[in-house]
Amino acid sequence: MRRFAALLLAAMVPATACAQPAAQPLRAGAPKLIVVLSIDQLSADLFDEYRPHFRGGFARLAGGTMFRNGFQSHATTETCLGHSTILTGDRPARTGIVGNVWFDPKAPRSDKAIYCAEDEAVPGSNSSKYTVSPTHLRVPTLGDRLKQISPASLNVAVAGKDRSAVMMGGRSPDQRWYPSGSSFATDLASAPVPQSVARTNAEIARVLAMPRPALESPPLCAGKAQLFPIEGGGKPVGNGRFGRATGDAAAFRASPEFDATTLALSAALIQELKLGSDAAPDVLSIGLAGTDYVGHSFGTGGQEMCLQLLSLDRDLGDFLGRLDQWGIDYAVVLTADHGGLDIPERLRAKGVADAAWIDRELTAERMGQRIAASSNLKGPVIAFGGPSGDIYIDPALAGADRARATSALVAAYRAHPQVEAVFTRDEIGRAPQPSGPADRWSLIQRVRASFDTDRSGDLYVVLKPHIQPIADTSRYVSTHGSPWDYDRRVPVVFWRKGMAPVTRQEAVETADIMPTLAGMIGLALPPGSVDGKCLPVPGVPCPR
């Protein structure tokens, strides 16, 4: 039996008295259930590469309206920012989510790092041991807006990361579930706990209590099995097949099992909560994080990523097949929060001559020490950030010292051969908000799209293309976060039963997803209230 099917059977409970009160649909013919799938770190490059080999859920969804050139249009291509755009219709400059973590010298605690999905005002919290909260998200999600005019509608979020569930579920979810340790948890203390959550957690415990043999590798994936050594202390990667020892939760997370579990819980919640069963449309957002953990752990180009994507394709097919069996009228959106950059060793083997690991001199510690010594300043000079993206200067530096530190840092970064550009917060703030196709934006326009006066750094550093910004590879060997298109470009796909297949080439943004879904269900948006626009999708009446 397939992994997804086995997990689903373990999680399912009989549908009981969770039926929603009757309500009138917002638009005649609108789907009863909107399913939003975010595949963490699924770049459009990866989707294009594997699309001819998909036979399951990915293949079905690609038969809808496929926008090949979707963009997480901002510069800081990280998980929290990317997920904040998908169901708000806004770029990070408006959502207020400028990073997975940012720096706030005024934070009411000794740890001034702020996690994007926490409430730092909770006593005793810090950026690694926090209370999950949507407090930093400044704008409503689709589910938030829907519930204001259709209280009978349900807004449910399930994800492999808490920040994904928070940023897509927003401030008024009826259910929100994400991993905490080796089980699913929620920040909604007053919400009833579905039986399927307890069953899923019990199944995870059962699975982890057993070792897992390595997966069989089909010819496509076996052809990508080549071992590459890693600089900086990391283990060689490229030919793994996801064998796992008993109790190894990290290996479970960075494997196809993880997404299968998230999908199984999502399907069980659909049945138990009777999502899509009445006239009030429901929203189910699902964040699948396995591809991201696989990408960070092994890179994007080896046997590991091949096995992950083909497994996810099968599990998605099983998930959608269950919805068909249950007779639900549903529509699906597929996208991603960002892409990813492969390991330099494999990129160079493919002919990408400029691929390299980050120079350790660009780390915040070393750069700060260098500037302190050369400018006669007291360290650390850099309080937070680096080696790229937002750089926060030590708040203890003021007046002439701060100006000297800023000038010296800008000069040092610009002189480094791995740095493409450096912008000060004044330069970014003076730049107008970008408009037009996102594939044509300049670098400073991309940075401006994720700049917030209160939360962004003092400098923004852009590395040259194909520089992997990891100095210590003992934990991860690959990442994302740049303004280059391998990190920005993601698939955007709309699917509904009976929709004719269309592949479109124009550049669109993930911020366009929410306005398009609003048009699909008949949810009116005030003109100019969001950054995104309604896209040309068959059966979706966009407002004029």
N, C-alpha and C positions, 0 to 999 in steps of 0.2 A: 504493500500500500504506500502511496506517496506520502511524503512528510507532511504536507499541508493537510491532506485528507485525514491522516491519523490524528493530528493535533486538533483539527476541527471537531472530530467526533468526540474527543475527550473534553472539549470546552463547551459543547452545545448542551443546552437545557431546553425543556419544552417551553414553547411560547405560552406565556400566562397573561395575567391581567395588567400588562404594561401598555395596553392600547391607548392611543392618543385621543383626545376629544375631537369631535368632528369639526371641520372647518372647510371653507370654500377655497378652491385653488386660486392662486394669484393670477394665473393665466390659463385659459383653457388649453388643454393638450400639453401642459408643462409636465416634466418628469416628477414622479413622487419622491425620488431619492437622488440627490446629487452626491456622487462619490468623487472626492478629490484625492488623487494619488500623487504624493511627492516622493520621488526616488532620490534619496540623498546621494549626491555626487554623480548622478547620471548625466554626463555631458552629452550634448548633441553629437559630438564626435563618436562617443561610444555607441549611442543609439544607431547612428548611421552605419557603423562598422558591423554591428550584430543584426541589424534589421533583416538582412536576407536569410538569417539562420533562425529567427524566431518562428515558433509554431504554436505558441500558447497565447497567454494574455497580451503580451506586447504585440504579437501579430494581429490579434483582433483589434486592439485599440488603434494601431497604425492604419487600419482600414476605415478610420473616421476622417475627420478634418485634421490633417497633420501640418503644423507650422514647423518646418525644419529649422528655421532661424529664430527661435525664441531666445530672449536675452534676460538674464538677471542683469539689468543694465548698469548697475552701480559698480564702483571700483572694489569695495571690500566684499568679495564673494565668499561669505561665511554662512554657516547654517542658520543662525538666528535672523540675520538680515534677509536672506533668501526666503525663508518661510514667512517673514513678516510681509512680503510683497504679494504672496500668492492669493490670499483671500481678503486682503484689504483694498486692493486696487491702487496702492500707493507705493512710492519708492521710499527707501529708508530715511531720506531727508524729512519726510512727512511722518513716517511711522515712529521715528525717534529711536529706532534700533540701529546703532552705528557699528556694532561688533558683537561677537559672542561675549566679549568682556570689554569694558572700558574703564577709565580711571576718573574718579571723582574725589578731589582733595577735600570736599566738604561732607563726604559721607560720614554718618554718625557712628563710626567705629574705627578701629585702628587699621583694618584692611580696607584700603581705598579702591581696590579693584571691585567693579560691579558686574555681576553676572546678569545677562540680558533678561533672564526669566526668573528673577528673584525679587524679594522685597527686603532690601537691606535695612529697613527700619525695625525688623524683627530682632529683639534682643538676643545677643549671643550668636548671631549669624555671621558668616563670612562668605567669600565668593566661591568656596568649594563645599561648604556645608551650609546650605541655604534653605529658605522656605520658598518653594515654587510659587510664582505669582505672575499674572499678566500686567502688573502695575506700570511697567515701563512702556508698554504698547500704547501709543497715543491716539490711535484711530480704531474704528470698529471693523470687525470682519464681516463676511457675508452672513455667517450665522447670527452675529449680534444684530445686524440690520433686519434680518428675516424675523427674528423673534419679536422685534418691536412692533411689527404689523401683523404677525401670525404667531401668537403665543402658543398655539398648539403644535407648531413645528418644533422638531428636536434638532439640537446642534451637538454633535458627538465628535470627539477627537480621540484618535488612538495613534500612538507613534512610538518609534524606537528610541526617541530622545525627548526629554521633558520640554526643551525649548521649541521643538517642532510642534508638539501638541499644543503648547501655549500660544504660539504665534498664529496657528491656523484656527484654533478653537476660539481665541479671543477672550472677552470678559464675561460672556454669558453662556458657557457651554452647559448642557444638561449632564453630560458625562465627559470626563477627560482622563485618559489612562496612558501611562508611560512607565518605562522600567525604573525601578529603584532597587539597586542591588540586583538580585536574580528573580525579581517578581514585579508584576505591574502594580503601580500605586497611583493615587490621585491627590490633587490639592483641594478637591471639592468636599469639604468635611460634611456638608449637609446633604449631599446627593446619595440616594440609595445605592448600595453596592450590588451590581448584578451577579447572579450566581455564576455566570460564565467567566467572570474574572477569577473567582476562587478556583474554578475548575482549570482554567488556563495556568494559574500559578502552581497548582498541584502537578500539572503535567510537566511544566518546566523543571520542577524539582525532581520529578521521576526521570526525565531525560538526562539531567545533569548528573544524576547518580550512577549513570552508566557510561562507559567509554563509547566513542563513536569511531567505527572504522573509516578509513579514507574512502572518498567517493570514487566511483568508476569515472574515468575521464573519456568522453566521446572523442572521436578523431579530431574534430575542430579544436578542442581544448588541448588535447595531447600534442597537437602541432605547435602550440604556444608554450610548451613546457621547456623552458631554458633557464638554468640557474644563473643568477647574476649576483656577484659579491656587492656589498654595500659599504660605502665609506662611513666613517664616524661611529663605528661600534655596532651597527645594525647587522642582523642575521641575513644571510643570502636569501633571496626570494625568486619566485618565478615558476616553480614546479610543484607547489603545494596542492594537496587534495583534501584538506580540511579534516584529517584525522584528529581526534580529540581525546585527551585523557579524562578520566572520571573527575567531575567537579570543576573543570576548567571553564569558568564563566567567560573569561576573555576570549577564548577560542570559540565558544558558543556564539558570542556577539559578532565576531568577525567571520561569520560563515553563513551559508544559505539557511541554516536552521532558524536564525534570528528573525528574518523577514517572514518565514513560514509561520512562526509563532504570532507575530503581529497581525498577519492576515487572518489567521485562525480566530484570534480574539475578535477582530473586526467583524468577521462573518457571524460569529456566535452572538455578538451584540445586536447585529441587524435582526436576527431571529428573535432574541429574547425581548428586545425593546420594540419590536414590530416596526422597524424603520421602513418608510415607504409604503405603509399599509392603509393610509387614509388620504383624504384630500389635502391635508396640510403638508407641503413639501418639507423634507428633512435634509440635513446636510451631514455627511460623514466624511471627515478629513482623516486621511491615513498617511502617516509619515513612515516610510520604510528606510531604515538606517543601515541595513547590512552592507549595501554597496559602498557606503562611505567608510565603514570600518574595514572592509576588505581593501578598498583603495588605499587607505592610510597604512595598513599593515603590510601590503604586498605590492602596491603600485597598480596602475590601471591596465597594463598590457600583457600580463602573464596568464598562465593556466588558471590561477586563482580567480581572476576577474571573469574569465570565460565561464568557469563553473558556476560562479555566483549569478551571472546574468541569465544563463540558460536555465538554472534552477528557478530563479525568480519568474522567468517567463512561464514555466510550467505551473508554478504555484499561483500566479495571477490568473492563469487560465482556469484553474480549479476554483478559485474564488469567484470569478465572474460566472462560471458555470453554476455555482450554487445559487447566485442571484437569479439566474434564468430558471432554475428548477423551482424556486419559490415564487415565481410569477411576478416579480417586482418590476415596475416601470422605472428604470433608472437611467441616468446619464453619467458619464465618467469624464473627468479631466485628468490627464497625465502630464506631469512636469517634474522639475528638479529645482533644488535650492541653489545649486552651483555645479560646476564641472570639477576637473582635477588635472593635475600635472603628473605624468609618470616619472619613474626614477630616471636620473640622468644617464645611468649606464645603459639602460634599454633604449632610451631616446637616441643616444649616440650610435648605438648599434643599428638603428633605423635611419641614420643619416642626419640627425639633428645635431649639427656640429657644435652649436653654442650652448647645449644643455650642460648644466654644472650645478654642484652643490653650493650653497651660500658660503661666502668667505666669513669665517668666524669673527673677523674684525668688524663686521657689520652688526653683531649682536649688541643689544642695548648696553650690556655691562662693559664691553670693550670700547665701544664708541664713546660712552660716557666717561670712562677713565681717560681716554685719549684727549677729549676736549677739555676735561678738567685740568689736565697737566699742561696742555698747550695754551690755555686761556687763563691760567692762574685762578681757577674757580674751585670752590668746594664741591665735591661730588655729592650725589651720583650724576648730576646734570640731567640724565634721562631717568625720570621716575617710573615710566611704564611704556611698554610698546617695543616694537622692533622685532626682527631686523627690517621689516617693511610695514607699510600701512601707517596707521596713526602712531605718532610719537608724542609723548607727553613730557614736557620739560619739568624738572623738579620745581614744585611750587614754592620752595624756599628761596629760589633765585628771583630777585625783583630788580626793577629799575635798570641801571646800566649793566649789572651782571646778567640779567635775563636777556637783554638785547645782545650782549656779547656772546652768550651761549647760543642764542638762536642763529646769529650770523655765522659762528664757527661751525655749528652743526650743518647748516645749509651748505656751506663751502665744502665740508668734509664729505658729505653724502654725494654732492654733485661731482666731486673729483674721483669718486670710486668707480672703477670700470664695470661693476655689476649693477650700477644704478642708472635707470633711465631718466628719472625726473624727481624733483623735490618741490613741493608746494607748501607755502606757509598758510596758516589759517586765514590771514588777511587776504591772501591771493584767492583762496578757495571761496571765502565769503563774498568777495566782489564779483565772482563769476556768476552769470545768470543761470537759473535752473535750465537744464538741457531740454531740448525739444527736437522733434523730427526722429527719423529712424535711428535706433540705438546703435546699429553697426557703424554709423558714421560719426559718433561722438568723439571729441578729442579726449585726451587723458584727463584734463582738468574738469571737463564736463562729467566724466564718469565718477571722478572723486566728488564733485559737487552733489551728485545724486545721492550720496550716502554721507553728507556732511550735516551735522547738527551743531549749532553754536554752543549749546550747553554741554554736549557730551563728546564731541570730537576732539582730536588732539591738536597740538600746536604746530606740528609738521605732518606732512603725508609723504612717505617715501614709496616710489614705484621702482621695483627692480626690473631689469631687462627681461625680455621673454626667455622662458625655459630655465630660469634660475630657481632651483628648488630651495625654498627658504627654511630648511631644517638644518641646524648645526649639530644636533645630537640625534642620531638615528637609532638609538637603543630602544625607543618605544614605537615611533612611526617612521616610515621611509618615504612617504609621499603626502602631499597636501595640496591646498588650494588657497584662494584669498587674493589673487591678483586681479588687475583690470584687463587682462588679456583674454581673448575670446575662448581659449580652451577652458577657462574658468567661468566665463560669462554666458556662453552659448549653451542653451538647454532645449530639449524638446518641449513643445506645447501642443497637446493633442486633445481634441474634443471628440467623444464617441457617444452615439446613441443608436439603439437598434433601428435598422432601416436607413441609417445615414449613408449616403453614397460616399465612396472613398475620394478624398481630395488631398493632394499634397501642394502646399503653398510655400513660396520661396521668400516672401517679403519678411523683413525684420519686424518682430513684434516683441512685446515685453511681458514678463510674468505679471506685471501690474495690470495687464489687459484681461486677465482671466476673470477676476471678480466682476467687472462690468459686463462681460459676456455672459456669465452665469446669471447675473441679475436680469439681463434681457431674456434669457431662456425661461426663467420662472415668472417674469413680469414684475420684478421688484424695481420700482422707480428710484433713480438716484438723482439728487439735485444737480443741475449743471455745474461743472467745475468742482464738484465735491471730491473727486479722486483724480489721481494722475493718469490712470489707465483709460482705455477706450474699449468700446464694444467691438469685437472682431467679426469679420464676415464668415459666420458659421451657418450652414443650412439649417433652417427651422428656428433661427434666433432672430427675432425682430429687434434690431438695434434702434434706439431712439434717434430721431433726427434733430 
